[in-house]
């Protein structure tokens, strides 16, 4: 199965700053990766589908200009939270492959 | 994808079998039953999946009823490390690229000594 890493594992930032989260597929070339977020005591919510070499597909209610996704290679997708605010504090998780192997998640806290 | 219904929470004593039910009465013929779990503050972990036959691997067993409208995930000897949220998801086979998983609320399994 695919091994997926995320960096950083946790980040604290000030309101108004931008934060980049990386998702790497270590042993699998992924044309598609998925980004989820999870608020405390809630389930995972799909944010967007990241497609290598093309634009990401965002779920309804997710602002594409706020959550910038770049999938420039078959092993790396990045999610940039622009002008982060406290309500963006969440657990961000990526996944790859059809069997949906998941990264360990990134805990974002916006002060 | 078909909707699933799971109990909100379950308790299990360490060393005993944990049986987690899932109802998926609207499942289609080409949809599989997948199980994942999420330990606190970690990404979800794939456990097992099946179409209609019972399946077993090193982690668990999956029992699917003959009419496929429900299934049970069995952890034969639960340990404290099995405490997690367990998600039952019904979806078309994983060989179709580009389809994300849709998570419900899952079952919170608490294993105690």
Contacts between the chains, C-beta under 8 A, distances in Angstrom:
chain1	res1	chain2	res2	distance
A	1	B	46	7.4
A	4	B	43	7.6
A	6	B	43	7.9
A	31	B	97	6.8
A	32	B	97	5.7
A	32	B	98	5.1
A	34	B	100	4.6
A	34	B	101	7.7
A	36	B	103	7.9
A	43	B	85	8.0
A	43	B	87	7.6
A	43	B	103	4.6
A	43	B	104	6.4
A	43	B	105	5.3
A	43	B	106	6.4
A	44	B	38	7.8
A	44	B	44	6.9
A	44	B	101	7.9
A	44	B	103	4.4
A	45	B	103	7.6
A	46	B	100	4.9
A	46	B	101	7.7
A	46	B	102	6.8
A	49	B	98	6.7
A	49	B	100	6.2
A	51	B	98	7.8
A	91	B	41	7.2
A	93	B	43	5.0
A	93	B	44	7.4
A	95	B	43	7.6
A	95	B	44	7.8
A	95	B	100	7.7
A	95	B	101	7.5
A	97	B	94	7.8
A	98	B	94	3.6
A	98	B	95	6.0
A	98	B	96	6.6
A	98	B	97	6.0
A	98	B	99	7.3
A	99	B	46	6.0
A	99	B	94	5.0
A	100	B	36	7.6
A	100	B	44	7.6
A	100	B	46	6.6
A	100	B	94	7.5
A	100	B	100	7.7
A	100	B	101	5.1
A	101	B	46	6.6
A	102	B	43	3.6
A	102	B	44	4.8
A	102	B	45	7.2
A	103	B	43	5.2
A	104	B	42	6.0
A	104	B	43	5.0
A	105	B	41	7.1
A	105	B	42	6.4
A	105	B	43	4.8
A	107	B	41	7.2
